[in-house]
């Protein structure tokens, strides 16, 4: 299995910078294992997938070059946008 290139949207980078180290580390480990994990296509959002990491949701899409992480939010707010 070849490793896919993973990029973070600018807003995701800023969000991770504001988190405590323990949470940031947990999310980073999950992100860099994509597309492995508890991934599910999002209903109503063509091409978007979500990964559950505890109470957090990581929303990502496949791109030509690999994977782009477009959003990280807590469980209750991740699907309201």
Phi and psi restraints in degrees (range 20) as a CNS / XPLOR table:
assign (resid 1 and name C) (resid 2 and name N)
       (resid 2 and name CA) (resid 2 and name C) 1.0 -85.8 20.0 2
assign (resid 2 and name N) (resid 2 and name CA)
       (resid 2 and name C) (resid 3 and name N) 1.0 147.3 20.0 2
assign (resid 2 and name C) (resid 3 and name N)
       (resid 3 and name CA) (resid 3 and name C) 1.0 -78.1 20.0 2
assign (resid 3 and name N) (resid 3 and name CA)
       (resid 3 and name C) (resid 4 and name N) 1.0 130.4 20.0 2
assign (resid 3 and name C) (resid 4 and name N)
       (resid 4 and name CA) (resid 4 and name C) 1.0 -87.3 20.0 2
assign (resid 4 and name N) (resid 4 and name CA)
       (resid 4 and name C) (resid 5 and name N) 1.0 148.1 20.0 2
assign (resid 4 and name C) (resid 5 and name N)
       (resid 5 and name CA) (resid 5 and name C) 1.0 -74.0 20.0 2
assign (resid 5 and name N) (resid 5 and name CA)
       (resid 5 and name C) (resid 6 and name N) 1.0 133.1 20.0 2
assign (resid 5 and name C) (resid 6 and name N)
       (resid 6 and name CA) (resid 6 and name C) 1.0 -120.8 20.0 2
assign (resid 6 and name N) (resid 6 and name CA)
       (resid 6 and name C) (resid 7 and name N) 1.0 126.0 20.0 2
assign (resid 6 and name C) (resid 7 and name N)
       (resid 7 and name CA) (resid 7 and name C) 1.0 -119.4 20.0 2
assign (resid 7 and name N) (resid 7 and name CA)
       (resid 7 and name C) (resid 8 and name N) 1.0 152.4 20.0 2
assign (resid 7 and name C) (resid 8 and name N)
       (resid 8 and name CA) (resid 8 and name C) 1.0 -110.9 20.0 2
assign (resid 8 and name N) (resid 8 and name CA)
       (resid 8 and name C) (resid 9 and name N) 1.0 134.4 20.0 2
assign (resid 8 and name C) (resid 9 and name N)
       (resid 9 and name CA) (resid 9 and name C) 1.0 -62.5 20.0 2
assign (resid 9 and name N) (resid 9 and name CA)
       (resid 9 and name C) (resid 10 and name N) 1.0 151.1 20.0 2
assign (resid 9 and name C) (resid 10 and name N)
       (resid 10 and name CA) (resid 10 and name C) 1.0 -55.7 20.0 2
assign (resid 10 and name N) (resid 10 and name CA)
       (resid 10 and name C) (resid 11 and name N) 1.0 -38.9 20.0 2
assign (resid 10 and name C) (resid 11 and name N)
       (resid 11 and name CA) (resid 11 and name C) 1.0 -66.9 20.0 2
assign (resid 11 and name N) (resid 11 and name CA)
       (resid 11 and name C) (resid 12 and name N) 1.0 -32.0 20.0 2
assign (resid 11 and name C) (resid 12 and name N)
       (resid 12 and name CA) (resid 12 and name C) 1.0 -69.1 20.0 2
assign (resid 12 and name N) (resid 12 and name CA)
       (resid 12 and name C) (resid 13 and name N) 1.0 -41.6 20.0 2
assign (resid 12 and name C) (resid 13 and name N)
       (resid 13 and name CA) (resid 13 and name C) 1.0 -59.8 20.0 2
assign (resid 13 and name N) (resid 13 and name CA)
       (resid 13 and name C) (resid 14 and name N) 1.0 -45.4 20.0 2
assign (resid 13 and name C) (resid 14 and name N)
       (resid 14 and name CA) (resid 14 and name C) 1.0 -63.6 20.0 2
assign (resid 14 and name N) (resid 14 and name CA)
       (resid 14 and name C) (resid 15 and name N) 1.0 -41.5 20.0 2
assign (resid 14 and name C) (resid 15 and name N)
       (resid 15 and name CA) (resid 15 and name C) 1.0 -61.2 20.0 2
assign (resid 15 and name N) (resid 15 and name CA)
       (resid 15 and name C) (resid 16 and name N) 1.0 -46.2 20.0 2
assign (resid 15 and name C) (resid 16 and name N)
       (resid 16 and name CA) (resid 16 and name C) 1.0 -64.0 20.0 2
assign (resid 16 and name N) (resid 16 and name CA)
       (resid 16 and name C) (resid 17 and name N) 1.0 -35.4 20.0 2
assign (resid 16 and name C) (resid 17 and name N)
       (resid 17 and name CA) (resid 17 and name C) 1.0 -62.2 20.0 2
assign (resid 17 and name N) (resid 17 and name CA)
       (resid 17 and name C) (resid 18 and name N) 1.0 -28.3 20.0 2
assign (resid 17 and name C) (resid 18 and name N)
       (resid 18 and name CA) (resid 18 and name C) 1.0 -86.0 20.0 2
assign (resid 18 and name N) (resid 18 and name CA)
       (resid 18 and name C) (resid 19 and name N) 1.0 -10.7 20.0 2
assign (resid 18 and name C) (resid 19 and name N)
       (resid 19 and name CA) (resid 19 and name C) 1.0 -81.4 20.0 2
assign (resid 19 and name N) (resid 19 and name CA)
       (resid 19 and name C) (resid 20 and name N) 1.0 154.0 20.0 2
assign (resid 19 and name C) (resid 20 and name N)
       (resid 20 and name CA) (resid 20 and name C) 1.0 -62.8 20.0 2
assign (resid 20 and name N) (resid 20 and name CA)
       (resid 20 and name C) (resid 21 and name N) 1.0 152.2 20.0 2
assign (resid 20 and name C) (resid 21 and name N)
       (resid 21 and name CA) (resid 21 and name C) 1.0 -54.5 20.0 2
assign (resid 21 and name N) (resid 21 and name CA)
       (resid 21 and name C) (resid 22 and name N) 1.0 -41.4 20.0 2
assign (resid 21 and name C) (resid 22 and name N)
       (resid 22 and name CA) (resid 22 and name C) 1.0 -62.3 20.0 2
assign (resid 22 and name N) (resid 22 and name CA)
       (resid 22 and name C) (resid 23 and name N) 1.0 -45.7 20.0 2
assign (resid 22 and name C) (resid 23 and name N)
       (resid 23 and name CA) (resid 23 and name C) 1.0 -69.0 20.0 2
assign (resid 23 and name N) (resid 23 and name CA)
       (resid 23 and name C) (resid 24 and name N) 1.0 -41.0 20.0 2
assign (resid 23 and name C) (resid 24 and name N)
       (resid 24 and name CA) (resid 24 and name C) 1.0 -59.9 20.0 2
assign (resid 24 and name N) (resid 24 and name CA)
       (resid 24 and name C) (resid 25 and name N) 1.0 -43.1 20.0 2
assign (resid 24 and name C) (resid 25 and name N)
       (resid 25 and name CA) (resid 25 and name C) 1.0 -64.3 20.0 2
assign (resid 25 and name N) (resid 25 and name CA)
       (resid 25 and name C) (resid 26 and name N) 1.0 -43.1 20.0 2
assign (resid 25 and name C) (resid 26 and name N)
       (resid 26 and name CA) (resid 26 and name C) 1.0 -62.9 20.0 2
assign (resid 26 and name N) (resid 26 and name CA)
       (resid 26 and name C) (resid 27 and name N) 1.0 -44.6 20.0 2
assign (resid 26 and name C) (resid 27 and name N)
       (resid 27 and name CA) (resid 27 and name C) 1.0 -67.9 20.0 2
assign (resid 27 and name N) (resid 27 and name CA)
       (resid 27 and name C) (resid 28 and name N) 1.0 -40.5 20.0 2
assign (resid 27 and name C) (resid 28 and name N)
       (resid 28 and name CA) (resid 28 and name C) 1.0 -62.3 20.0 2
assign (resid 28 and name N) (resid 28 and name CA)
       (resid 28 and name C) (resid 29 and name N) 1.0 -41.3 20.0 2
assign (resid 28 and name C) (resid 29 and name N)
       (resid 29 and name CA) (resid 29 and name C) 1.0 -60.6 20.0 2
assign (resid 29 and name N) (resid 29 and name CA)
       (resid 29 and name C) (resid 30 and name N) 1.0 -42.9 20.0 2
assign (resid 29 and name C) (resid 30 and name N)
       (resid 30 and name CA) (resid 30 and name C) 1.0 -66.9 20.0 2
assign (resid 30 and name N) (resid 30 and name CA)
       (resid 30 and name C) (resid 31 and name N) 1.0 -41.6 20.0 2
assign (resid 30 and name C) (resid 31 and name N)
       (resid 31 and name CA) (resid 31 and name C) 1.0 -61.6 20.0 2
assign (resid 31 and name N) (resid 31 and name CA)
       (resid 31 and name C) (resid 32 and name N) 1.0 -45.0 20.0 2
assign (resid 31 and name C) (resid 32 and name N)
       (resid 32 and name CA) (resid 32 and name C) 1.0 -81.8 20.0 2
assign (resid 32 and name N) (resid 32 and name CA)
       (resid 32 and name C) (resid 33 and name N) 1.0 4.3 20.0 2
assign (resid 32 and name C) (resid 33 and name N)
       (resid 33 and name CA) (resid 33 and name C) 1.0 -100.6 20.0 2
assign (resid 33 and name N) (resid 33 and name CA)
       (resid 33 and name C) (resid 34 and name N) 1.0 -3.9 20.0 2
assign (resid 33 and name C) (resid 34 and name N)
       (resid 34 and name CA) (resid 34 and name C) 1.0 -55.3 20.0 2
assign (resid 34 and name N) (resid 34 and name CA)
       (resid 34 and name C) (resid 35 and name N) 1.0 143.9 20.0 2
assign (resid 34 and name C) (resid 35 and name N)
       (resid 35 and name CA) (resid 35 and name C) 1.0 -90.9 20.0 2
assign (resid 35 and name N) (resid 35 and name CA)
       (resid 35 and name C) (resid 36 and name N) 1.0 18.9 20.0 2
assign (resid 35 and name C) (resid 36 and name N)
       (resid 36 and name CA) (resid 36 and name C) 1.0 -76.1 20.0 2
assign (resid 36 and name N) (resid 36 and name CA)
       (resid 36 and name C) (resid 37 and name N) 1.0 157.5 20.0 2
assign (resid 36 and name C) (resid 37 and name N)
       (resid 37 and name CA) (resid 37 and name C) 1.0 115.5 20.0 2
assign (resid 37 and name N) (resid 37 and name CA)
       (resid 37 and name C) (resid 38 and name N) 1.0 -169.0 20.0 2
assign (resid 37 and name C) (resid 38 and name N)
       (resid 38 and name CA) (resid 38 and name C) 1.0 -83.4 20.0 2
assign (resid 38 and name N) (resid 38 and name CA)
       (resid 38 and name C) (resid 39 and name N) 1.0 71.1 20.0 2
assign (resid 38 and name C) (resid 39 and name N)
       (resid 39 and name CA) (resid 39 and name C) 1.0 -96.1 20.0 2
assign (resid 39 and name N) (resid 39 and name CA)
       (resid 39 and name C) (resid 40 and name N) 1.0 136.0 20.0 2
assign (resid 39 and name C) (resid 40 and name N)
       (resid 40 and name CA) (resid 40 and name C) 1.0 -137.6 20.0 2
assign (resid 40 and name N) (resid 40 and name CA)
       (resid 40 and name C) (resid 41 and name N) 1.0 135.3 20.0 2
assign (resid 40 and name C) (resid 41 and name N)
       (resid 41 and name CA) (resid 41 and name C) 1.0 -64.3 20.0 2
assign (resid 41 and name N) (resid 41 and name CA)
       (resid 41 and name C) (resid 42 and name N) 1.0 139.0 20.0 2
assign (resid 41 and name C) (resid 42 and name N)
       (resid 42 and name CA) (resid 42 and name C) 1.0 -81.6 20.0 2
assign (resid 42 and name N) (resid 42 and name CA)
       (resid 42 and name C) (resid 43 and name N) 1.0 126.2 20.0 2
assign (resid 42 and name C) (resid 43 and name N)
       (resid 43 and name CA) (resid 43 and name C) 1.0 -68.7 20.0 2
assign (resid 43 and name N) (resid 43 and name CA)
       (resid 43 and name C) (resid 44 and name N) 1.0 131.3 20.0 2
assign (resid 43 and name C) (resid 44 and name N)
       (resid 44 and name CA) (resid 44 and name C) 1.0 85.0 20.0 2
assign (resid 44 and name N) (resid 44 and name CA)
       (resid 44 and name C) (resid 45 and name N) 1.0 -1.8 20.0 2
assign (resid 44 and name C) (resid 45 and name N)
       (resid 45 and name CA) (resid 45 and name C) 1.0 -128.9 20.0 2
assign (resid 45 and name N) (resid 45 and name CA)
       (resid 45 and name C) (resid 46 and name N) 1.0 85.2 20.0 2
assign (resid 45 and name C) (resid 46 and name N)
       (resid 46 and name CA) (resid 46 and name C) 1.0 -55.2 20.0 2
assign (resid 46 and name N) (resid 46 and name CA)
       (resid 46 and name C) (resid 47 and name N) 1.0 126.1 20.0 2
assign (resid 46 and name C) (resid 47 and name N)
       (resid 47 and name CA) (resid 47 and name C) 1.0 86.8 20.0 2
assign (resid 47 and name N) (resid 47 and name CA)
       (resid 47 and name C) (resid 48 and name N) 1.0 -4.7 20.0 2
assign (resid 47 and name C) (resid 48 and name N)
       (resid 48 and name CA) (resid 48 and name C) 1.0 -98.8 20.0 2
assign (resid 48 and name N) (resid 48 and name CA)
       (resid 48 and name C) (resid 49 and name N) 1.0 144.0 20.0 2
assign (resid 48 and name C) (resid 49 and name N)
       (resid 49 and name CA) (resid 49 and name C) 1.0 -125.9 20.0 2
assign (resid 49 and name N) (resid 49 and name CA)
       (resid 49 and name C) (resid 50 and name N) 1.0 158.5 20.0 2
assign (resid 49 and name C) (resid 50 and name N)
       (resid 50 and name CA) (resid 50 and name C) 1.0 -128.2 20.0 2
assign (resid 50 and name N) (resid 50 and name CA)
       (resid 50 and name C) (resid 51 and name N) 1.0 146.8 20.0 2
assign (resid 50 and name C) (resid 51 and name N)
       (resid 51 and name CA) (resid 51 and name C) 1.0 -120.6 20.0 2
assign (resid 51 and name N) (resid 51 and name CA)
       (resid 51 and name C) (resid 52 and name N) 1.0 127.4 20.0 2
assign (resid 51 and name C) (resid 52 and name N)
       (resid 52 and name CA) (resid 52 and name C) 1.0 -88.8 20.0 2
assign (resid 52 and name N) (resid 52 and name CA)
       (resid 52 and name C) (resid 53 and name N) 1.0 131.9 20.0 2
assign (resid 52 and name C) (resid 53 and name N)
       (resid 53 and name CA) (resid 53 and name C) 1.0 -135.8 20.0 2
assign (resid 53 and name N) (resid 53 and name CA)
       (resid 53 and name C) (resid 54 and name N) 1.0 92.0 20.0 2
assign (resid 53 and name C) (resid 54 and name N)
       (resid 54 and name CA) (resid 54 and name C) 1.0 60.8 20.0 2
assign (resid 54 and name N) (resid 54 and name CA)
       (resid 54 and name C) (resid 55 and name N) 1.0 -126.5 20.0 2
assign (resid 54 and name C) (resid 55 and name N)
       (resid 55 and name CA) (resid 55 and name C) 1.0 -86.9 20.0 2
assign (resid 55 and name N) (resid 55 and name CA)
       (resid 55 and name C) (resid 56 and name N) 1.0 4.1 20.0 2
assign (resid 55 and name C) (resid 56 and name N)
       (resid 56 and name CA) (resid 56 and name C) 1.0 -100.9 20.0 2
assign (resid 56 and name N) (resid 56 and name CA)
       (resid 56 and name C) (resid 57 and name N) 1.0 153.3 20.0 2
assign (resid 56 and name C) (resid 57 and name N)
       (resid 57 and name CA) (resid 57 and name C) 1.0 -125.8 20.0 2
assign (resid 57 and name N) (resid 57 and name CA)
       (resid 57 and name C) (resid 58 and name N) 1.0 129.2 20.0 2
assign (resid 57 and name C) (resid 58 and name N)
       (resid 58 and name CA) (resid 58 and name C) 1.0 -107.7 20.0 2
assign (resid 58 and name N) (resid 58 and name CA)
       (resid 58 and name C) (resid 59 and name N) 1.0 121.3 20.0 2
assign (resid 58 and name C) (resid 59 and name N)
       (resid 59 and name CA) (resid 59 and name C) 1.0 -104.7 20.0 2
assign (resid 59 and name N) (resid 59 and name CA)
       (resid 59 and name C) (resid 60 and name N) 1.0 129.6 20.0 2
assign (resid 59 and name C) (resid 60 and name N)
       (resid 60 and name CA) (resid 60 and name C) 1.0 -143.6 20.0 2
assign (resid 60 and name N) (resid 60 and name CA)
       (resid 60 and name C) (resid 61 and name N) 1.0 163.4 20.0 2
assign (resid 60 and name C) (resid 61 and name N)
       (resid 61 and name CA) (resid 61 and name C) 1.0 -135.5 20.0 2
assign (resid 61 and name N) (resid 61 and name CA)
       (resid 61 and name C) (resid 62 and name N) 1.0 153.3 20.0 2
assign (resid 61 and name C) (resid 62 and name N)
       (resid 62 and name CA) (resid 62 and name C) 1.0 -80.4 20.0 2
assign (resid 62 and name N) (resid 62 and name CA)
       (resid 62 and name C) (resid 63 and name N) 1.0 138.6 20.0 2
assign (resid 62 and name C) (resid 63 and name N)
       (resid 63 and name CA) (resid 63 and name C) 1.0 -122.2 20.0 2
assign (resid 63 and name N) (resid 63 and name CA)
       (resid 63 and name C) (resid 64 and name N) 1.0 173.1 20.0 2
assign (resid 63 and name C) (resid 64 and name N)
       (resid 64 and name CA) (resid 64 and name C) 1.0 -58.6 20.0 2
assign (resid 64 and name N) (resid 64 and name CA)
       (resid 64 and name C) (resid 65 and name N) 1.0 -35.3 20.0 2
assign (resid 64 and name C) (resid 65 and name N)
       (resid 65 and name CA) (resid 65 and name C) 1.0 -93.2 20.0 2
assign (resid 65 and name N) (resid 65 and name CA)
       (resid 65 and name C) (resid 66 and name N) 1.0 -10.3 20.0 2
assign (resid 65 and name C) (resid 66 and name N)
       (resid 66 and name CA) (resid 66 and name C) 1.0 153.5 20.0 2
assign (resid 66 and name N) (resid 66 and name CA)
       (resid 66 and name C) (resid 67 and name N) 1.0 -123.5 20.0 2
assign (resid 66 and name C) (resid 67 and name N)
       (resid 67 and name CA) (resid 67 and name C) 1.0 -124.3 20.0 2
assign (resid 67 and name N) (resid 67 and name CA)
       (resid 67 and name C) (resid 68 and name N) 1.0 138.8 20.0 2
assign (resid 67 and name C) (resid 68 and name N)
       (resid 68 and name CA) (resid 68 and name C) 1.0 -118.9 20.0 2
assign (resid 68 and name N) (resid 68 and name CA)
       (resid 68 and name C) (resid 69 and name N) 1.0 121.0 20.0 2
assign (resid 68 and name C) (resid 69 and name N)
       (resid 69 and name CA) (resid 69 and name C) 1.0 -85.1 20.0 2
assign (resid 69 and name N) (resid 69 and name CA)
       (resid 69 and name C) (resid 70 and name N) 1.0 116.3 20.0 2
assign (resid 69 and name C) (resid 70 and name N)
       (resid 70 and name CA) (resid 70 and name C) 1.0 -100.5 20.0 2
assign (resid 70 and name N) (resid 70 and name CA)
       (resid 70 and name C) (resid 71 and name N) 1.0 -19.5 20.0 2
assign (resid 70 and name C) (resid 71 and name N)
       (resid 71 and name CA) (resid 71 and name C) 1.0 -162.1 20.0 2
assign (resid 71 and name N) (resid 71 and name CA)
       (resid 71 and name C) (resid 72 and name N) 1.0 146.7 20.0 2
assign (resid 71 and name C) (resid 72 and name N)
       (resid 72 and name CA) (resid 72 and name C) 1.0 -133.0 20.0 2
assign (resid 72 and name N) (resid 72 and name CA)
       (resid 72 and name C) (resid 73 and name N) 1.0 130.1 20.0 2
assign (resid 72 and name C) (resid 73 and name N)
       (resid 73 and name CA) (resid 73 and name C) 1.0 -151.7 20.0 2
assign (resid 73 and name N) (resid 73 and name CA)
       (resid 73 and name C) (resid 74 and name N) 1.0 167.5 20.0 2
assign (resid 73 and name C) (resid 74 and name N)
       (resid 74 and name CA) (resid 74 and name C) 1.0 -75.1 20.0 2
assign (resid 74 and name N) (resid 74 and name CA)
       (resid 74 and name C) (resid 75 and name N) 1.0 163.9 20.0 2
assign (resid 74 and name C) (resid 75 and name N)
       (resid 75 and name CA) (resid 75 and name C) 1.0 -53.6 20.0 2
assign (resid 75 and name N) (resid 75 and name CA)
       (resid 75 and name C) (resid 76 and name N) 1.0 -42.7 20.0 2
assign (resid 75 and name C) (resid 76 and name N)
       (resid 76 and name CA) (resid 76 and name C) 1.0 -73.6 20.0 2
assign (resid 76 and name N) (resid 76 and name CA)
       (resid 76 and name C) (resid 77 and name N) 1.0 -25.9 20.0 2
assign (resid 76 and name C) (resid 77 and name N)
       (resid 77 and name CA) (resid 77 and name C) 1.0 -104.7 20.0 2
assign (resid 77 and name N) (resid 77 and name CA)
       (resid 77 and name C) (resid 78 and name N) 1.0 -9.9 20.0 2
assign (resid 77 and name C) (resid 78 and name N)
       (resid 78 and name CA) (resid 78 and name C) 1.0 -66.0 20.0 2
assign (resid 78 and name N) (resid 78 and name CA)
       (resid 78 and name C) (resid 79 and name N) 1.0 -27.9 20.0 2
assign (resid 78 and name C) (resid 79 and name N)
       (resid 79 and name CA) (resid 79 and name C) 1.0 -107.9 20.0 2
assign (resid 79 and name N) (resid 79 and name CA)
       (resid 79 and name C) (resid 80 and name N) 1.0 11.1 20.0 2
assign (resid 79 and name C) (resid 80 and name N)
       (resid 80 and name CA) (resid 80 and name C) 1.0 -88.5 20.0 2
assign (resid 80 and name N) (resid 80 and name CA)
       (resid 80 and name C) (resid 81 and name N) 1.0 -4.9 20.0 2
